[in-house]
Amino acid sequence: MSLKIKIYNQKAEEVGEMNLVPEVFGVKPNEALLYQAVVTQQANERQVLAHTKDRSEVRGGGRKPWRQKGTGRARAGSIRSPLWIGGGVTFGPTKERNFKKKINKKMKQKAILMALSDRVAARSLAVLDKLVMEEFKTKKFDEMLKSIEEKVLKNLIAETNNDKSEKKEEKKKQNSKRSILVINDQKDEKVKYSGRNLVGVKIINLDNINVVDLLKYRNLILTKAGVEKLMERYKRL
């Protein structure tokens, strides 16, 4: 069994079609695995910023404030005790905390395939024959995305909506904010810098594909070469 998808150029004109491998773009979702993959990625990207000093890290307090006996006051060995104002902090957050999590390589790859398959099932995947910018121009890149949104993505979604209630819901979605993930098959500085300032748009390379971005953005744009590389990379799983 094969899945067919249309191919468009940067002007949103249909130029052909291609078959998608079910082992890559037709994987059934597993919510538990997706959840584990997302939590693992977010935990590994977490920055440990909060740090409090204990009594050994606080500056000063080297000598005893007063003698041990005879003053009538409680014993004190340092002004940097956690009991004192300006002293160290007990059980506070430290930069030595480790939030890293591990996940098997095949599980991570399977989660990516599930996210890709979900975009195909939701009719929110647009395949371009190529993605090339002749110059660093955000305006032209934005115009290209608008034409793809209007002529490709909205029409794909409309084909699956036959019920009136579904159409109403889809209109609400269409009026919502832009949410597009663009995955280029190769590094292209002109594409990267032309679209990086657009709100609701993220551009990554094929080597940086990850499950969080695939699930976060509602629409996905891939190149034909990118789809072929994905099928070649993951079809053996």
VENURJO-V785737 format. One record per run of one state. SS is the DSSP state (h for helix, s for strand, l for the rest). FROM is the first residue (numbers start at 1). TO is the last residue. If there is no record, write none. Layout:
BEGIN
SS/FROM/TO
SS/FROM/TO
END
This chain:
BEGIN
l/1/1
s/2/8
l/9/13
s/14/21
h/22/25
l/26/30
h/31/45
l/46/104
h/105/121
l/122/124
s/125/128
l/129/137
h/138/160
l/161/163
h/164/174
l/175/179
s/180/184
l/185/188
h/189/195
l/196/200
s/201/205
h/206/208
l/209/210
h/211/216
l/217/218
s/219/223
h/224/234
l/235/237
END
